[in-house]
Amino acid sequence: MMRRILVAGLLATAVVAMPQAVSAQASAQASPRETAAIRAQASLTALRKHEERMIAIGDRMLRAAGAAGWCDASQSLGWTLGELGQYPKELRQHVRTVWNLPDGAVLFVSAVAPDGAAARAGIRAGTGIALLDGMQPMRNHLQEPSRHALANSERLIDEALARGPLSIEAIDSAGVRSTIALTGELACASRFELSAEDEEQAYADGSLVQVTAGMGRYTDGRDDELAGVIAHEIAHNMLRHIPRSQEAGTPNDYRRYLGRYARISRKMEEEADRLAVWLLAVAGYDPEAPLRFWQRFGPNNDSAHPFGRLHDPWRTRVASIQDELAIMRAAKAVDPDARPALLEQRNADDTPVGPSPAPR
Ligand SMILES: [Zn+2]
């Protein structure tokens, strides 16, 4: 799926409400306040686990695609960051506990890819960052959760890495400070974020890939299937689907617009399904994993949008994926380093020719 993500406050809504298997015994013996703490920490622990899976899988794919020359590669540290101010105020202490943050840390490393650049420099989830390029990272002073300060730090990091190594002052869980010069690894660009939503979803907004906690649970123990979900979203970003759908413009007639939008959306969804097969293969994941995912997920999640289908029915999607698997295998039989022809679509003009069909 693709949508423009309204990131700020995503974590505000759902963490506390996230249903988690909290021990009934613990609940029975604990005060309401303690029960709330147990529940919040169980939710955050689950978020942390799925975030680690996400960055491990996602960064591996971005590096493999970057190494294959499938994008204008930029520098990846293979980490996701967190900032206390992105969480609701009542959760911030629990975040400190679950990530075992050092005293005073506000910006911290939330998850690392085990074989990424940050991990190789000795950085772990829960490492605090006191200085970025010699400057104190911005913090969110508001009561309200906001991703604004975190986004500011992410931008500074990208700018610094484009110039050379990034210098950080890290604080480990024992409070020991060290200055580390970080060099990124070439990778295609996308950021990752786990949202606390229960619904089994994933989104791309052009630069960010977001997977929900619900999707993390649904694919628990099935990393290849999660890789398929993430590959589809990375494909949306690599193929510039958000800017392309905006460039396609909006006609005056609302009904025509919706019908046309649905048509462009289905085309882009199919492109993302097809490129995902290649991304899985280049990173060493099973390219057939999306077939297994859709056999499980499709029958219960095949709803049409009220103003037209934004995705093809799941069986149609499975047929496209099978078709692309055959295309890829034939291409690789000729050239093991074959690149997906779909990449040339990233600059395609999506302005449809002729009248748009009425929305269904
Ligand atoms: Zn999609």
Boltz pocket constraint, residues with backbone or C-beta under 6 A from the ligand:
constraints:
  - pocket:
      binder: B
      contacts: [[A, 1], [A, 2], [A, 232], [A, 236], [A, 268], [A, 269], [A, 272]]
      max_distance: 6.0
